[in-house]
Amino acid sequence: MFDFGRVAAVGDEDLLFGLRALGIKVFSLRDPAEAGQLLAILERQKIALCLVHQDWLEVMSEEKKTAIQKPGPVLVGFADYRTVAEAIERLVREMAVKATGSDVLLKRKGKDESA
């Protein structure tokens, strides 16, 4: 059986909730300064694989360069469904504006419709 104890993930806490349930160590960073310290924490905990959300992967670019020269942890980036949904929404909105001249017909759920 695979040992999830040597796997970690970095990203938004709500996004990684399911991974935490599997026993994967989850790190939710608040600012870029924490990202710099994270690699040292991962090395101390002997993490072999760290999944890093694409937003934090850009912030951790310097740390990633130093991690490549070490045997572990391996940092792997991932994207989530929100990025794809936002890209599709922008595309549909642009098509609606080109077709009708307005995006009034496209409203996001939960937004105040009186605005």
Backbone torsions as a table, in degrees:
resi	resn	phi	psi	omega
1	MET	NA	145.7	-178.1
2	PHE	-73.1	139.2	179.8
3	ASP	-94.4	103.0	179.0
4	PHE	-72.7	-8.1	-179.6
5	GLY	-67.1	-16.5	179.5
6	ARG	-104.0	15.9	180.0
7	VAL	-120.0	139.6	177.2
8	ALA	-133.4	163.8	177.5
9	ALA	-139.7	144.2	-180.0
10	VAL	-123.6	127.8	179.0
11	GLY	167.2	-164.8	178.0
12	ASP	-67.8	138.7	-176.1
13	GLU	-60.6	-40.9	-179.4
14	ASP	-65.9	-30.5	179.2
15	LEU	-73.0	-33.7	-174.3
16	LEU	-97.5	8.0	-177.1
17	PHE	-56.0	-43.4	179.8
18	GLY	-64.2	-35.6	178.5
19	LEU	-68.2	-36.7	177.6
20	ARG	-62.8	-37.7	178.8
21	ALA	-63.6	-26.7	177.7
22	LEU	-82.1	-7.4	-179.8
23	GLY	98.4	8.1	177.4
24	ILE	-80.8	135.9	178.7
25	LYS	-71.5	130.0	-175.7
26	VAL	-115.8	133.2	177.6
27	PHE	-120.8	120.0	176.1
28	SER	-108.1	109.4	-176.6
29	LEU	-87.1	148.3	178.8
30	ARG	-103.5	-30.0	-178.6
31	ASP	-150.6	164.1	-177.7
32	PRO	-60.0	-26.8	179.3
33	ALA	-63.3	-37.0	177.6
34	GLU	-66.1	-31.8	-180.0
35	ALA	-63.2	-36.0	178.7
36	GLY	-65.6	-33.6	179.9
37	GLN	-82.8	-18.4	-173.9
38	LEU	-62.7	-40.8	-177.8
39	LEU	-59.6	-40.7	177.7
40	ALA	-64.2	-39.4	178.0
41	ILE	-64.1	-43.1	179.9
42	LEU	-63.1	-39.9	178.8
43	GLU	-66.0	-42.8	179.0
44	ARG	-62.7	-37.0	-178.7
45	GLN	-85.4	3.5	178.5
46	LYS	55.9	45.9	177.1
47	ILE	-77.3	130.6	-179.3
48	ALA	-89.9	-36.9	-175.8
49	LEU	-134.0	131.5	177.8
50	CYS	-127.2	117.3	175.8
51	LEU	-85.5	124.0	-175.1
52	VAL	-120.3	125.3	177.7
53	HIS	-61.4	145.3	-173.7
54	GLN	-56.7	-31.2	178.4
55	ASP	-64.8	-38.5	-179.7
56	TRP	-84.3	-23.1	179.7
57	LEU	-62.6	-38.7	177.6
58	GLU	-65.4	-40.9	179.7
59	VAL	-66.2	-35.0	-176.2
60	MET	-92.0	22.4	-175.6
61	SER	-59.9	-41.2	178.7
62	GLU	-66.3	-41.8	179.0
63	GLU	-64.1	-36.3	179.9
64	LYS	-65.0	-37.1	179.0
65	LYS	-63.2	-40.8	178.6
66	THR	-74.1	-30.0	-179.9
67	ALA	-68.6	-28.9	179.7
68	ILE	-63.0	-31.9	-177.6
69	GLN	-82.1	-6.2	-178.0
70	LYS	-110.7	158.4	-179.3
71	PRO	-69.0	-20.3	179.4
72	GLY	-168.4	161.7	-3.1
73	PRO	-82.2	158.0	174.8
74	VAL	-87.1	125.2	179.6
75	LEU	-98.4	123.4	-179.0
76	VAL	-124.2	127.4	179.7
77	GLY	-83.0	153.3	174.8
78	PHE	-146.6	156.3	176.3
79	ALA	-112.9	161.9	179.6
80	ASP	-120.1	174.9	-175.4
81	TYR	-62.3	-27.9	-176.2
82	ARG	-63.9	-36.8	-179.8
83	THR	-63.7	-44.9	179.9
84	VAL	-66.4	-43.4	180.0
85	ALA	-62.0	-40.6	178.8
86	GLU	-67.0	-37.7	178.5
87	ALA	-65.7	-41.9	178.4
88	ILE	-65.1	-41.1	179.1
89	GLU	-61.4	-43.4	178.0
90	ARG	-61.6	-42.3	-179.6
91	LEU	-63.0	-46.1	179.6
92	VAL	-64.8	-40.2	178.9
93	ARG	-63.0	-43.1	178.3
94	GLU	-62.9	-41.1	178.9
95	MET	-65.5	-39.1	179.2
96	ALA	-65.3	-40.8	179.4
97	VAL	-65.9	-40.5	178.7
98	LYS	-66.6	-38.0	-176.3
99	ALA	-77.9	-40.2	-172.9
100	THR	-115.9	-14.2	-177.7
101	GLY	86.6	1.7	-178.5
102	SER	-152.2	158.2	175.1
103	ASP	-114.2	24.3	-178.0
104	VAL	-60.1	-32.6	-177.0
105	LEU	-73.3	-15.8	-179.2
106	LEU	-100.9	109.4	178.1
107	LYS	-122.0	139.2	177.2
108	ARG	-81.4	143.3	176.5
109	LYS	-61.5	135.6	177.6
110	GLY	89.5	-10.0	179.5
111	LYS	-82.4	151.7	177.5
112	ASP	-71.6	119.1	-175.4
113	GLU	-81.8	-8.7	180.0
114	SER	-81.4	-11.8	-177.1
115	ALA	-75.8	NA	NA
